Amino acid sequence: MVAPAWFPVPPKGYGGIELVVHLLGLELVRRGHQVTTFAVEGSDPRLNLISLAPGDWGSALGTPEQVLRDSTYQLRVNRRLEQLSGKLDLVHLHTEASGMAAASLLKLRVPCVATVHSGINDRVLEFLEEVDEELHLVAISNSQREQAAGIRWAAVVHNSVPVDQYHVSTEKKGYLVELARVTKDKGQHIAIEVAERTGMPLVLAGKVDREADSRLYFRDVIQPRLTSRIRWIEDVHGEEKAELLSGAAAMLFPIQWEEPFGLAMVEAMVSGTPVVAFSRGAAKELVEPGVTGFLVSSIDEMVARVRDVSQIDPAACARRARQRFSPKRMGDGYEAVYRKVLAAASGASSRTG
């Protein structure tokens, strides 16, 4: 597997793709597969680690150094893949466009699976059409796949979370939470309005991106509305995050774009905390109304549904989410993809041999 160049596997804080790579790698090892993982220094050695970037390269994200760092990493990855190609059965990329482009040009002698973690727009679609023939593309939600219906998708496999690291509490503490990067696309301003209208405390947890738009959004729209009852935490992870999620009455997910997945929603649901989300992107297939949360189409409806969250049983919410988004479930999905891809490659080889 090839992880991105930015954060360790698993990440110590932010890093959803790195978390997914770690969970999948451990699950594959548990099933008896031999896994080699390309990642940054400080990653989990149980995944037969090959470190090709320092652990501090994440600081380059959003800076002029990002493209250069990423290009350096992809060159290193490709050289090692060429050296190891005779020992590999399959390569699985989690490196987005740069890694997919590099692997497509490399034309490895083994099949190459690539999970698309990004959202889909016209530019992404144009890129995927270029690599569609060389790579076996996997979508992380049906919503994402439907936005690129012309792509030859190998499968849809939902992401997972480390379910054993989250707590389930039936003793809710009456506050709302939104766990997301602070950016207009995530809708923190709407979460604040919902909290103000319901009279419930709100915790906004998430970093502010380096991009000017995100910083201005935080400075001009969010920061002036922070109070003792509407708090912002820059980063939260580990036990602190588990406690924050399990104690919340609900997670708000007022998403403003067609997000392809949304790990934060899953983290809340496996903690027994219902999600009240706008019915956009993958939220429509992740949230089960009345079981793990509610889907809404307006701020007024979000306010109304927040008042209904006590109807959802935290234990039943957590049980259902843990069935759907466990590492085992994700491992089943990717194992099926690998078998399908390897069988196709074997058939093509026999026809040309």
C-alpha positions, -999 to 999 in steps of 0.1 A, spaced: 0 0 0 11 35 -7 1 62 19 3 100 14 35 119 21 21 140 49 13 123 82 23 90 100 2 59 96 -18 61 119 -19 99 123 -15 114 157 -43 139 150 -57 151 116 -52 126 88 -83 107 77 -66 89 47 -37 78 69 -62 64 95 -79 43 68 -46 30 54 -36 19 89 -69 2 97 -69 -16 63 -32 -26 67 -37 -41 101 -69 -60 90 -51 -74 60 -22 -86 82 -47 -101 106 -61 -121 77 -26 -135 68 -17 -112 39 19 -99 35 16 -61 34 43 -36 26 35 0 33 51 31 18 46 60 43 64 87 62 88 81 91 71 73 124 45 50 109 35 17 124 63 -9 118 38 -38 119 29 -29 83 63 -38 70 71 -1 67 93 15 40 97 52 50 102 75 21 96 109 37 104 126 70 75 128 95 74 166 94 64 170 58 28 176 68 39 212 75 43 217 38 5 213 31 -10 245 18 24 261 12 45 265 -20 66 235 -9 36 211 -12 40 202 -49 77 198 -46 75 176 -15 48 155 -31 67 151 -63 98 140 -45 78 114 -26 62 100 -57 96 96 -74 109 77 -44 78 55 -43 80 47 -80 117 37 -78 110 13 -50 79 -1 -68 101 -8 -99 127 -26 -77 100 -47 -59 76 -53 -88 87 -89 -92 78 -96 -55 45 -78 -55 11 -92 -64 -8 -59 -64 -3 -22 -55 -29 -2 -37 -26 36 -39 -41 61 -14 -21 90 -28 -47 109 -48 -40 124 -82 -2 128 -80 3 92 -70 -22 79 -95 -5 99 -123 29 86 -114 18 50 -112 -1 53 -145 30 65 -162 51 38 -146 30 10 -161 38 -16 -134 37 -53 -144 13 -59 -115 -23 -46 -111 -27 -13 -94 -58 -4 -73 -63 33 -64 -88 45 -38 -102 79 -47 -105 98 -14 -113 133 -29 -145 149 -40 -156 149 -76 -157 180 -98 -151 186 -135 -113 187 -131 -112 156 -110 -134 138 -135 -112 148 -164 -82 134 -145 -99 101 -137 -108 96 -173 -71 98 -181 -60 71 -157 -91 49 -159 -76 23 -182 -44 18 -162 -58 18 -127 -86 -1 -109 -104 28 -92 -123 23 -60 -149 48 -47 -155 54 -10 -193 60 -14 -221 55 -39 -225 92 -39 -189 97 -51 -193 70 -78 -225 85 -91 -208 119 -96 -184 101 -120 -208 76 -136 -187 73 -167 -157 60 -148 -149 22 -149 -152 18 -111 -139 -15 -97 -161 -12 -66 -174 10 -38 -159 3 -3 -168 24 27 -141 37 50 -139 25 86 -129 38 119 -111 21 149 -144 12 166 -127 -1 198 -111 33 205 -145 50 209 -168 49 239 -206 45 240 -224 65 266 -261 67 274 -254 97 297 -255 126 272 -243 159 285 -266 182 265 -241 198 241 -237 197 203 -205 190 185 -191 195 150 -158 178 142 -144 192 110 -118 215 94 -130 251 99 -140 261 64 -172 275 48 -177 241 30 -182 225 64 -208 250 75 -196 259 110 -217 292 108 -248 271 104 -239 249 134 -236 281 155 -270 293 143 -285 259 152 -269 260 187 -281 295 193 -317 287 182 -319 255 203 -301 271 233 -276 242 235 -239 246 240 -217 238 209 -181 226 206 -165 232 172 -134 210 170 -111 213 140 -81 230 125 -82 261 104 -66 254 70 -37 276 57 -57 288 27 -67 325 29 -104 318 25 -104 294 55 -85 319 77 -108 348 67 -139 326 73 -126 318 108 -116 354 116 -146 372 102 -175 347 106 -167 322 133 -144 338 159 -167 368 166 -195 344 176 -175 323 200 -187 325 236 -185 305 268 -213 283 253 -199 282 217 -163 270 220 -137 262 194 -109 236 199 -82 236 173 -74 199 174 -87 170 193 -77 133 192 -73 102 212 -91 99 245 -101 135 245 -119 130 212 -136 98 223 -150 115 254 -161 146 234 -180 125 209 -196 100 234 -209 128 256 -225 149 229 -263 149 224 -257 151 187 -232 158 160 -241 185 135 -230 180 99 -243 211 80 -221 202 49 -221 227 21 -208 204 -7 -210 169 -20 -186 154 5 -175 119 -7 -176 103 28 -173 120 62 -153 100 88 -165 124 115 -201 112 111 -190 76 115 -169 85 146 -199 100 162 -223 72 153 -200 45 166 -199 65 198 -237 63 201 -241 99 192 -267 106 164 -258 128 135 -280 155 121 -268 162 86 -278 180 55 -288 154 29 -258 159 6 -230 138 -6 -223 106 13 -244 116 43 -274 102 24 -260 67 26 -241 69 59 -268 82 82 -299 60 87 -328 82 97 -343 73 130 -315 48 138 -282 67 137 -294 102 131 -315 124 108 -312 139 73 -324 174 68 -327 199 39 -328 233 58 -316 250 89 -351 251 103 -354 213 98 -320 209 115 -331 229 145 -363 207 147 -344 174 144 -319 184 170 -348 186 194 -357 150 184 -323 133 190 -334 119 224 -356 95 205 -325 77 192 -311 50 214 -274 55 218 -267 18 221 -286 9 190 -270 37 171 -235 25 180 -243 -11 173 -256 -4 138 -227 19 130 -201 -6 143 -217 -33 120 -214 -11 89 -181 7 94 -158 -18 112 -123 -26 98 -135 -61 92 -162 -48 69 -138 -26 50 -113 -55 48 -140 -77 33 -147 -50 7 -111 -46 -4 -103 -83 -3 -131 -88 -28 -116 -60 -50 -82 -76 -49 -96 -110 -59 -115 -95 -88 -85 -75 -100 -61 -104 -97 -85 -128 -115 -89 -103 -143 -51 -99 -146 -46 -137 -146 -72 -141 -173 -56 -114 -195 -22 -129 -190 -34 -164 -201 -50 -149 -232 -18 -131 -243 6 -158 -232 
